Amino acid sequence: MLDLSNNSLVGSLPPAFGNLNHIWLIDLSRNHLSGSIPSTVGDLQSLVYLSLAYNELQGSIPESLGKMISLESANLSNNILSGTIPKSLESLRYLKDFNVSFNRLEGEIPSKGPFLNFTSQSFMGNEELCGNLLFRPCMTRSFHQSRGSKLLLIILVALVAALMVLGSIVVFMLRRRGNRNVPTQAVSLPARTTLARISYIEVERATQGFDQCNLLGCGGYGSVYKGIFANGMVWAIKVFNFTYQEYMPNGSLEKWLHSDGYFLNMIQRLDIIIDVASALEYLHHGYATVVVHSDLKPSNVLLDERLIGHVSDFGLAKLLGEGESIAHTKTLATMGYIAPGNFLFRLVSRRCDVYSYGIMLMETFTRRRPYDEMFHENLSMRSWVCNSLTVAPDNIIDVTLWEPKDTDFEKKLHCVSSILELALNCTVESPNERLNMKDVLANIMKIKHEFLRK
């Protein structure tokens, strides 16, 4: 495994890149890599997961990518790639996840092999790219709109794509009963109802371009629009305010924890983890369709100008329909943050996010990554924290949180110890024994209140 993501790497990928032919995972995302993807990438025939996202790579996607016979996930999004998508990729029988969004690709989207299962979510933001996927038109007109409209479009495309792929919807269906007034109480979709395919154009028309006159209400994490479709059906369309392309001037929590020259004090760390807990609590318990993030980690927590934490990167998110508590996936998340189990075929549930959140709590207050070299087969981050809390908790807590003569030492030690105890309750091996996010959020708020009171 080679994970060099979020490291500010510069330069280009050398031809020798293809010599890493015994590695199953390469993640070079969120750096400053430039130049082209070398054709020798096709020699990585043992590679299962490849991410070069959020760099400055140019040129075309090599035809040799089609030789990577073991490839299951490839993320080349948010670069400056041009040219066409190679037809050779149609032969990749194990390819499950493919993302080339926000590049400068053109031509047609391949229509065979794994491309039969991909939606427009994988190709958005390429103005000259066309294809016969879920949405028929080229993805051009919406990206000439305002920044806010772009964000709204991205979110809507992702949600409607999830509707087709997962058989779950992030909408509440409303029935008209004798008049044109929209009921104030949304109801869940009846199980017997058959859904027709809906394009973004139809959603836009139904809401009159998401006009304010069709805005039913706003909450802390989203808005609801009334949509009247051509057949007379009235839907309430839930739009999340996920942080997808919005600029976050303070970068990620990962940067503030592990880069030189950055520091977060106790209150700032408490506030950020409360922000994250609040977001997860909403995703898990906010309404009938449960959203499981599936890849929670500090690099996916972005901080705005006021250091408010925003959960981002929903590329691996799963939707659980009403009454559904578990889904299966073969998607690879980040090692170290994944709940115990077979990572190549995982059960995804809300308790998996709780586990990842617990690991992130430990990382936030110890400044140790779960894949640190100190951890090995017989010592995990959880066992290290568990053993140290009973013996010498001050030895594992981030030393930058206090000065040698800090008068608040005992108060801070008690606060962090309480947080780490909560983290242990989030990361127990049995999912049924883990807390839910409602209880986690309540506990974090209580810990902060006690810290400020003392």
C-alpha positions as CSV (number, residue, x, y, z in Angstrom):
1,M,0.0,0.0,0.0
2,L,1.3,3.5,-0.9
3,D,-0.7,6.4,0.6
4,L,1.0,9.8,0.1
5,S,-2.3,11.8,-0.1
6,N,-2.4,15.3,1.4
7,N,1.3,15.8,1.4
8,S,1.8,18.9,-0.9
9,L,3.9,16.8,-3.3
10,V,5.0,18.5,-6.5
11,G,6.5,17.4,-9.8
12,S,5.4,14.7,-12.3
13,L,4.9,11.0,-12.2
14,P,8.0,9.3,-13.6
15,P,7.8,6.4,-16.0
16,A,9.2,4.2,-13.2
17,F,5.8,4.6,-11.6
18,G,4.8,1.4,-13.4
19,N,7.4,-0.6,-11.5
20,L,5.3,-0.6,-8.4
21,N,3.7,-3.8,-9.7
22,H,3.2,-5.6,-6.4
23,I,1.2,-2.8,-4.7
24,W,-2.6,-3.1,-4.4
25,L,-3.4,0.5,-3.4
26,I,-1.9,3.8,-4.5
27,D,-3.4,7.1,-3.2
28,L,-1.6,10.3,-4.4
29,S,-4.7,12.5,-4.1
30,R,-4.8,16.1,-2.9
31,N,-1.2,17.0,-3.8
32,H,0.2,19.3,-6.5
33,L,1.3,16.8,-9.1
34,S,1.5,18.0,-12.7
35,G,2.5,16.6,-16.1
36,S,0.8,13.6,-17.6
37,I,-0.1,10.1,-16.4
38,P,2.7,7.9,-17.7
39,S,1.6,5.0,-20.0
40,T,3.5,2.6,-17.7
41,V,0.6,2.9,-15.3
42,G,-0.8,-0.1,-17.3
43,D,1.9,-2.3,-15.8
44,L,0.3,-2.0,-12.4
45,Q,-1.7,-5.2,-12.9
46,S,-2.0,-6.0,-9.2
47,L,-3.4,-2.6,-8.4
48,V,-7.0,-2.6,-6.9
49,Y,-7.3,1.0,-5.9
50,L,-5.9,4.1,-7.7
51,S,-6.5,7.7,-6.7
52,L,-4.8,10.7,-8.4
53,A,-7.7,13.1,-7.6
54,Y,-7.2,16.8,-6.7
55,N,-3.9,17.3,-8.5
56,E,-2.9,19.3,-11.6
57,L,-2.4,16.4,-14.0
58,Q,-2.7,17.2,-17.7
59,G,-2.8,15.3,-21.0
60,S,-4.9,12.3,-21.8
61,I,-5.9,9.2,-19.9
62,P,-3.5,6.4,-21.1
63,E,-5.0,3.6,-23.2
64,S,-2.8,1.3,-21.1
65,L,-5.1,1.8,-18.1
66,G,-7.2,-0.9,-19.7
67,K,-4.4,-3.4,-19.0
68,M,-4.9,-3.0,-15.2
69,I,-6.9,-6.2,-14.9
70,S,-7.3,-6.1,-11.1
71,L,-8.5,-2.5,-10.9
72,E,-11.7,-2.0,-8.9
73,S,-11.6,1.7,-8.1
74,A,-10.0,4.6,-10.1
75,N,-10.4,8.3,-9.1
76,L,-8.9,10.8,-11.6
77,S,-11.3,13.6,-10.7
78,N,-10.4,17.3,-10.3
79,N,-7.4,17.5,-12.6
80,I,-6.9,19.1,-16.0
81,L,-7.1,15.9,-18.1
82,S,-8.2,16.3,-21.7
83,G,-8.9,14.0,-24.7
84,T,-11.3,11.1,-24.6
85,I,-12.0,8.2,-22.2
86,P,-10.2,5.2,-23.6
87,K,-12.4,2.4,-24.9
88,S,-9.9,0.0,-23.5
89,L,-11.4,0.5,-20.1
90,E,-14.5,-1.4,-21.2
91,S,-12.5,-4.6,-20.7
92,L,-11.9,-4.0,-16.9
93,R,-14.3,-6.6,-15.6
94,Y,-13.7,-5.8,-11.9
95,L,-14.0,-2.0,-12.2
96,K,-16.7,-0.8,-9.7
97,D,-15.9,2.8,-9.1
98,F,-14.7,5.2,-11.7
99,N,-14.5,9.0,-11.3
100,V,-13.2,11.5,-13.9
101,S,-15.4,14.4,-12.9
102,F,-14.1,18.0,-13.2
103,N,-11.6,17.6,-15.9
104,R,-11.6,18.8,-19.6
105,L,-12.5,15.5,-21.3
106,E,-14.5,15.3,-24.5
107,G,-16.0,12.8,-26.9
108,E,-18.4,10.1,-25.8
109,I,-18.6,8.0,-22.6
110,P,-17.9,4.3,-23.3
111,S,-21.1,2.3,-23.2
112,K,-19.9,-1.3,-22.5
113,G,-18.5,-3.4,-19.7
114,P,-18.4,-1.6,-16.3
115,F,-19.7,1.7,-17.9
116,L,-23.2,0.2,-17.9
117,N,-23.2,0.6,-14.1
118,F,-21.8,4.2,-13.9
119,T,-23.9,7.3,-13.6
120,S,-23.4,10.9,-14.6
121,Q,-22.0,11.5,-11.1
122,S,-18.7,10.0,-12.4
123,F,-18.4,12.3,-15.4
124,M,-19.8,15.7,-14.3
125,G,-17.9,18.9,-14.9
126,N,-16.5,17.9,-18.4
127,E,-18.2,20.4,-20.7
128,E,-17.5,18.6,-23.9
129,L,-18.2,15.1,-22.7
130,C,-21.4,13.4,-23.8
131,G,-22.9,10.0,-23.2
132,N,-26.0,7.9,-22.9
133,L,-26.1,7.5,-19.2
134,L,-28.7,8.6,-16.7
135,F,-28.7,12.1,-18.0
136,R,-28.7,12.4,-21.8
137,P,-27.4,15.9,-22.5
138,C,-23.8,17.0,-22.3
139,M,-22.9,18.5,-18.9
140,T,-22.3,22.0,-20.1
141,R,-25.1,24.5,-19.5
142,S,-25.2,24.2,-15.8
143,F,-21.6,25.0,-15.4
144,H,-22.1,28.5,-16.8
145,Q,-24.3,29.4,-13.9
146,S,-23.3,31.0,-10.7
147,R,-21.1,29.3,-8.1
148,G,-24.1,28.6,-5.9
149,S,-26.0,27.1,-8.8
150,K,-23.1,24.9,-9.6
151,L,-23.0,23.5,-6.1
152,L,-26.7,22.9,-6.2
153,L,-26.5,21.1,-9.5
154,I,-23.7,18.9,-8.2
155,I,-25.7,17.9,-5.2
156,L,-28.8,17.2,-7.2
157,V,-27.0,15.1,-9.7
158,A,-25.4,13.1,-7.0
159,L,-28.7,12.6,-5.2
160,V,-30.8,11.6,-8.3
161,A,-28.0,9.3,-9.4
162,A,-28.1,7.6,-6.1
163,L,-31.9,7.1,-6.7
164,M,-31.2,5.0,-9.8
165,V,-28.1,3.1,-8.5
166,L,-29.1,2.2,-5.0
167,G,-32.9,2.1,-5.4
168,S,-33.3,4.6,-2.6
169,I,-34.2,8.2,-3.0
170,V,-33.4,11.4,-1.1
171,V,-36.9,12.8,-1.7
172,F,-40.1,12.7,0.1
173,M,-43.1,12.0,-2.1
174,L,-46.2,14.1,-1.7
175,R,-49.6,13.2,-3.0
176,R,-52.1,15.6,-4.4
177,R,-55.5,15.0,-2.9
178,G,-58.1,17.2,-4.6
179,N,-56.2,20.5,-4.7
180,R,-52.9,22.0,-5.7
181,N,-51.7,22.8,-2.2
182,V,-48.6,21.0,-1.0
183,P,-49.1,19.3,2.4
184,T,-46.8,20.5,5.1
185,Q,-46.0,17.0,6.3
186,A,-43.9,14.9,3.9
187,V,-44.7,11.2,3.7
188,S,-42.5,8.3,2.7
189,L,-42.7,6.7,-0.7
190,P,-45.1,3.7,-0.7
191,A,-43.4,0.4,-1.4
192,R,-45.7,-0.5,-4.2
193,T,-45.0,2.7,-6.2
194,T,-42.9,2.2,-9.4
195,L,-40.4,5.0,-10.1
196,A,-39.8,6.3,-13.6
197,R,-36.4,7.5,-14.6
198,I,-36.0,11.2,-13.9
199,S,-33.5,13.5,-15.5
200,Y,-32.0,16.6,-14.0
201,I,-33.8,18.7,-16.7
202,E,-37.1,17.3,-15.4
203,V,-36.2,18.1,-11.8
204,E,-35.2,21.6,-12.9
205,R,-38.4,22.2,-14.8
206,A,-40.5,20.8,-11.9
207,T,-39.0,23.3,-9.5
208,Q,-38.9,26.2,-12.1
209,G,-35.1,26.3,-11.9
210,F,-35.2,26.0,-8.0
211,D,-37.0,29.3,-7.9
212,Q,-37.5,30.8,-4.4
213,C,-41.2,30.6,-4.9
214,N,-40.9,26.8,-4.7
215,L,-38.8,26.8,-1.6
216,L,-40.7,25.0,1.1
217,G,-38.2,25.5,3.9
218,C,-34.5,25.5,5.0
219,G,-32.6,23.8,7.7
220,G,-29.1,23.7,9.0
221,Y,-28.1,21.1,6.5
222,G,-30.4,21.5,3.5
223,S,-33.4,23.0,1.7
224,V,-36.6,21.5,0.5
225,Y,-38.2,22.5,-2.9
226,K,-41.6,21.8,-4.2
227,G,-41.6,20.2,-7.6
228,I,-44.6,19.7,-9.9
229,F,-43.9,17.2,-12.6
230,A,-45.6,16.9,-16.0
231,N,-47.8,14.0,-14.9
232,G,-49.2,16.2,-12.1
233,M,-47.3,14.5,-9.3
234,V,-46.0,16.8,-6.6
235,W,-42.7,16.0,-4.9
236,A,-40.7,17.6,-2.1
237,I,-37.0,17.5,-3.2
238,K,-34.5,17.5,-0.4
239,V,-31.2,19.2,-1.3
240,F,-28.3,18.7,1.1
241,N,-25.9,21.6,1.7
242,F,-22.9,19.2,1.5
243,T,-19.5,20.8,1.2
244,Y,-18.5,19.5,-2.2
245,Q,-16.9,22.3,-4.3
246,E,-17.3,25.1,-1.8
247,Y,-13.9,26.8,-1.0
248,M,-12.7,26.2,2.5
249,P,-9.9,28.8,3.3
250,N,-8.5,26.9,6.3
251,G,-8.1,23.6,4.5
252,S,-8.6,20.3,6.3
253,L,-8.4,19.1,9.9
254,E,-5.7,16.8,8.7
255,K,-3.5,19.9,7.9
256,W,-4.1,21.5,11.2
257,L,-3.2,18.3,13.1
258,H,-0.2,17.2,11.2
259,S,1.5,20.1,9.4
260,D,4.2,22.3,10.9
261,G,3.1,25.9,11.9
262,Y,-0.6,25.0,12.6
263,F,-2.2,24.7,16.0
264,L,-5.6,24.1,17.4
265,N,-6.3,24.8,21.1
266,M,-8.6,22.7,23.3
267,I,-11.8,24.7,22.6
268,Q,-11.2,24.8,18.8
269,R,-10.7,21.0,18.7
270,L,-13.9,20.5,20.9
271,D,-15.9,22.7,18.6
272,I,-14.7,21.0,15.4
273,I,-15.5,17.5,16.7
274,I,-18.9,18.8,17.8
275,D,-19.5,20.2,14.3
276,V,-18.6,16.7,12.8
277,A,-20.8,14.9,15.3
278,S,-23.7,17.3,14.5
279,A,-23.4,16.6,10.8
280,L,-23.2,12.8,11.3
281,E,-26.2,12.9,13.7
282,Y,-28.2,14.7,11.0
283,L,-27.1,12.2,8.3
284,H,-27.9,9.2,10.4
285,H,-31.1,10.4,12.2
286,G,-32.3,13.5,10.4
287,Y,-34.9,11.9,8.2
288,A,-36.2,8.6,6.7
289,T,-33.3,7.9,4.3
290,V,-30.1,7.3,6.3
291,V,-26.9,8.6,4.7
292,V,-23.7,6.6,5.7
293,H,-20.6,8.6,4.9
294,S,-18.3,5.5,4.8
295,D,-15.0,7.5,4.6
296,L,-14.8,9.8,7.7
297,K,-11.3,11.0,8.5
298,P,-9.6,14.3,9.2
299,S,-8.7,15.0,5.6
300,N,-12.5,14.9,4.8
301,V,-13.3,17.5,7.5
302,L,-12.8,20.9,5.9
303,L,-12.6,24.2,7.9
304,D,-14.1,27.5,6.9
305,E,-12.9,31.0,7.7
306,R,-14.2,30.6,11.3
307,L,-12.7,27.1,11.7
308,I,-16.2,25.6,11.6
309,G,-15.9,21.9,10.6
310,H,-17.7,20.7,7.4
311,V,-17.9,17.0,6.5
312,S,-16.9,16.6,2.9
313,D,-16.2,14.0,0.1
314,F,-19.3,11.9,-0.1
315,G,-17.9,9.8,-3.0
316,L,-18.3,6.6,-1.0
317,A,-21.5,7.5,0.8
318,K,-24.3,4.9,0.9
319,L,-28.0,5.5,1.3
320,L,-30.1,3.2,3.4
321,G,-33.8,3.2,2.7
322,E,-36.5,3.4,5.4
323,G,-36.3,0.3,7.6
324,E,-32.9,-0.7,6.2
325,S,-29.9,-0.7,8.5
326,I,-27.1,-2.4,6.6
327,A,-25.8,-2.4,3.1
328,H,-23.0,-4.3,1.4
329,T,-20.1,-2.7,-0.5
330,K,-16.8,-3.7,-2.1
331,T,-15.7,0.0,-2.2
332,L,-12.3,0.6,-0.5
333,A,-12.3,3.3,2.2
334,T,-9.2,4.4,4.1
335,M,-7.3,1.8,6.1
336,G,-7.1,2.6,9.8
337,Y,-10.5,4.3,9.9
338,I,-12.5,1.2,8.7
339,A,-14.4,-0.7,11.3
340,P,-13.2,-4.3,11.9
341,G,-14.1,-6.8,9.2
342,N,-13.2,-7.8,5.7
343,F,-12.3,-4.5,4.0
344,L,-12.8,-6.0,0.5
345,F,-16.4,-6.9,1.2
346,R,-17.8,-4.7,4.0
347,L,-21.0,-4.3,5.7
348,V,-21.9,-0.6,5.8
349,S,-24.1,0.9,8.6
350,R,-24.3,3.9,10.8
351,R,-22.2,2.1,13.4
352,C,-19.3,2.0,10.8
353,D,-19.3,5.8,10.8
354,V,-19.4,5.9,14.6
355,Y,-16.3,3.7,14.6
356,S,-14.5,6.1,12.1
357,Y,-15.6,9.0,14.3
358,G,-14.1,7.4,17.4
359,I,-10.7,6.9,15.6
360,M,-10.9,10.5,14.5
361,L,-11.4,11.6,18.1
362,M,-8.3,9.7,19.1
363,E,-6.3,11.3,16.3
364,T,-7.5,14.8,17.1
365,F,-6.3,14.7,20.7
366,T,-3.2,12.5,20.4
367,R,-2.0,13.7,17.0
368,R,-1.3,10.1,16.0
369,R,-2.6,8.7,12.8
370,P,-4.2,5.2,13.1
371,Y,-1.6,3.9,10.5
372,D,1.4,5.4,12.3
373,E,4.5,3.3,12.1
374,M,4.3,2.7,15.9
375,F,1.1,0.6,15.3
376,H,1.5,-2.9,14.1
377,E,-0.2,-6.3,14.2
378,N,-0.2,-6.5,18.0
379,L,-0.8,-2.8,18.8
380,S,-3.6,-0.7,17.3
381,M,-4.4,2.9,18.0
382,R,-7.4,1.7,20.0
383,S,-5.4,-0.7,22.2
384,W,-2.7,1.9,22.7
385,V,-5.2,4.5,23.9
386,C,-7.0,1.9,26.1
387,N,-3.8,0.7,27.8
388,S,-2.5,4.2,28.3
389,L,-5.7,5.7,29.8
390,T,-5.4,3.3,32.8
391,V,-1.7,3.9,33.3
392,A,-0.5,7.3,32.1
393,P,-3.0,9.2,30.1
394,D,-0.8,12.3,30.0
395,N,1.8,10.4,27.9
396,I,-0.5,9.9,24.9
397,I,-2.3,13.3,24.8
398,D,-0.9,15.9,22.3
399,V,1.7,17.8,24.2
400,T,1.0,21.1,22.3
401,L,-2.3,21.3,24.2
402,W,-0.5,22.6,27.3
403,E,2.6,24.3,28.6
404,P,4.8,22.9,31.3
405,K,3.4,25.3,33.9
406,D,-0.1,25.3,32.6
407,T,-2.5,26.0,35.5
408,D,-5.3,24.3,33.6
409,F,-3.3,21.0,33.2
410,E,-5.6,18.9,35.4
411,K,-8.8,20.3,33.8
412,K,-7.5,19.7,30.3
413,L,-6.3,16.2,31.3
414,H,-9.7,15.3,32.6
415,C,-11.4,16.7,29.5
416,V,-9.2,14.8,27.0
417,S,-9.4,11.6,29.1
418,S,-13.2,11.8,28.9
419,I,-13.1,12.3,25.1
420,L,-10.8,9.3,24.7
421,E,-13.1,7.1,26.9
422,L,-15.9,8.2,24.6
423,A,-13.8,7.3,21.6
424,L,-13.2,3.8,23.0
425,N,-17.0,3.4,23.4
426,C,-17.3,4.3,19.7
427,T,-14.8,1.8,18.5
428,V,-15.7,-1.4,20.3
429,E,-15.4,-4.4,18.0
430,S,-19.1,-5.4,18.1
431,P,-21.2,-2.8,16.2
432,N,-24.2,-3.4,18.4
433,E,-22.2,-2.3,21.4
434,R,-21.2,1.1,19.9
435,L,-23.0,4.2,20.7
436,N,-25.2,5.9,18.1
437,M,-24.5,9.4,16.9
438,K,-27.3,11.0,19.0
439,D,-25.6,9.7,22.2
440,V,-22.2,10.6,20.9
441,L,-23.2,14.2,20.3
442,A,-24.9,14.5,23.7
443,N,-21.7,13.1,25.4
444,I,-19.4,15.5,23.5
445,M,-21.6,18.5,24.4
446,K,-21.6,17.4,28.0
447,I,-17.8,17.1,28.1
448,K,-17.4,20.6,26.6
449,H,-19.9,22.0,29.1
450,E,-18.1,20.5,32.0
451,F,-14.8,21.8,30.7
452,L,-16.0,25.4,30.4
453,R,-17.8,25.2,33.8
454,K,-14.6,24.2,35.6
